[in-house]
């Protein structure tokens, strides 16, 4: 079994035949079918980033911007051994971090951000990662997407981070309108339609689907368990 295939078992015949891209399908029906599939097939799902604390999760998410989780997981073990918490990392210089994380994308800016955010955490939070959007986005190198990942994964708050995978999959499936042309608009639409109890998992459901099945250049529609309710597939099939 190849990496990622375990995330996407085939739907049951009942699911695959019901409401197959009906022209009368409503948005709520699309959400209902797609969320039902994910709840049944992936009841437990979380980030593929490897970490041992909330601070380490924050570091990993910062490193993952425009970089694969696989690459991040290759560099973080050595990085976390030397700098396991904000206290140790706050005493480092960007050049020190670069020795261990030079293979990630944009290493210079990320190293500078990690040193700066570690110092800010020590100065303002005794080294602890805050649990609010406002506090998180005040940290160097932390934008809304990164903050939402932390709030969801670390603090189990009902948020949803919209990265390139979530953005693409949401549009292709038809979960958002074409006018939802920014990550924030996609996030706001998903928040309106996905129950709070599903939000923390929904980010990973959509992200993993985009990473392994609904890929950017050559989506694997023939392997996709969601074609019955996918707007993009319905248009292609006409």
N, C-alpha and C positions, 0 to 999 in steps of 0.2 A: 504494500500500500504506500503510495507516494505521500509526501508531506502535504497536509491540508485536506486530503480526501476524507479523512475521518469526520470532518466537520459537516459533510454534506451527504448524508444517506439519502437514497431516493425516496420520494414521497410514496405514500400508499396509493394504489389504483383509485381509491375513492377520492383522495385529495386531487390527484392529477387530472381526473376527468370532470370534476365539478367546476362549473362556471368558467369554462376555458375561454379566457379573453373575450367574454361576452361584451358586445358593444354597449350594453346597458349596465355594465358593472359600475357601481358607484365607488367613490374614493374610500368610503368607509368599508365597503366589502373587500376592496383590495387590501387594505390594512388588516382586516379581520383574517383573511386567508393567509397572508404572508406571515403575520405574527403567530398565528396558530401553528403553522409549519415549524417556525423556529422554536417555539415553546416545546413542541413535541420532540423535535430532533436534536435540539441543543439546550436542554434545560439548565445546564451548568456550563458557563463559558466566561472566560476572562482574558486579560491581556497576555500576549506571548512574550512580553518583556520580562526579564528575570531580575528580581530585586529582593532585598531582605529587610527593607524599612521604607517608610513613606518618603524619607529624604532620598533614598536610592531610587525609588520610583520616579521622583521628580527629576533627578539627574538623567535617568534612562529616557524619560519622555522628551526632555530637552534635546538629548542626543539623537532621538529618533526623527526629528524634523527633517524631511526630505532625505531620509536614510532608512534602510530596512531594519526591522527588528532583529533579523539574523545577524547583521553586522554589529548592531549595538550590543547584542548578547555576547559577541566575541570579544569586545573590548572592556565591558563593565566588570568582569570578575577581577582582573588585575587592578582596575581603577578603584574598585570598592575595597580591595584588600589594603591599598595604601591610604585611601581616603574614605573610610566607612561612614562618616557623618559630616555634618556641616562644620563641626569644630575643626576637624583635620583639613577639610578642603578650604576653609576660610584662611588657613595659614599658607596655602600654596599660591604660586604664581601661575599664570596661564601657560608659561613654558613648561612647567612641571607636569601639568595635565596633558599637554600635547605629546609628551613622550609615550603616554599610554592610550591616547585616543586619536592619534593622527590619521587613522584610516577611515574615520567617519566623515560625512560631508560637512563642509564649512567648519573645520576643526578650530581655526583661530578664533572666530567669533563665539563659538560654543564654549571654548575653554575660558574665554574672558567672561562670558555670561555666568558660567558655573562658579568661578571664583567670586564674582560680584554678588551673586544671589546667596552664596554661602556666607559671605561677610554680612550681608543684610539680615539674613536669618539669625545669625549670632547676635547682631546688634539690637534687633527688634523683637525677636521671638525666642531667645535662649536656644537657638538652633532648631526649633521645631517648625515644621511646615504648617502654615495657617490653613484654615478650612473654609475660607470665604473667597468668592470670586474677586472682590475688590483687593483683598490682601495679596492673593496669588498673582494677579496681573500687575501688581506694583513691583514684583521681583524682576530683575533683569533677565531677558530672554524668555519670559513666560507670557504667552498670549492667551486668548480666550480658549482656543482648542486645548492647549496644554493644561490650563486651569480646569477645564471640564473633565479631562481624563483623571486628574488628581481627585477632584471632588467626587467623581463616580467610583473609581477603583478604591481609593484610600478611605473615603468617608461615606460611601454608600448613599450619596445624595442623588436625587432624581434629575440628573443632567445628561446631556448627550453631546459628545464631542464630534464635530464634523471635520474630518480630514478629507483628503482627495478621494479615498475609497468610498467613504460614506456619502460624500457629495455625488460622486458618479453613480453609485448604485441607487441612491434615492431617486435620481432623475430617470435612470433607465427603467426601474421598476414602475415608475409612475406614482411614487409616494409624494412627490412635490410637483408643483407646476413649473413650466419653463420660465416663468417670471421669478421664480426663487433662484436668482442668479448670483447670490453670494452665500458663503458658508453660514452667515448669521440668519439669512432668510430660510435656508434649509433647516437649520436648527430650530427656529421658531415654529416652522410647519410640523416638524417631527414631534416637538413638544406638545403641540395641540392634539395630535392624533394617537400618540403612543401612551398607554397607561403608565403612570408613574412607577408601578411595580415592575415594568418591563424595561424602563429606560436604561438602567445600568448595563443590562445585557444587550439591548438593541444596538448600542454602539458597536459592540464586538460582533454581533450577528452580521451587521451590514459591512463592517470592515473586513471580516474574514471572507465573506462572500465576494467582496471586491478583490481581495488579495488572491484568492484561489480559483474562483469561478468567473465572476464578472470582471475580468481583467480589462485594462484600458484599451489595448490595441486589438486583441483577438479574444473577445468574450467566448467562454466555452458553453454556448447556449445548449448544445446537445447533452451536456452533463448537468445542466441546471435544473434543480427541482422546483423552480419557481416560474417556469415558462407559462404555466396556466394562468398566472395573474400578472405577468410582466408586460407593461405597455410597450417597451422596445421590441420584445419578441413578437407581440401581436402585430405591430406595424410591419416588421420584417416578413412575417408569414403571409401577408396579404398579396 
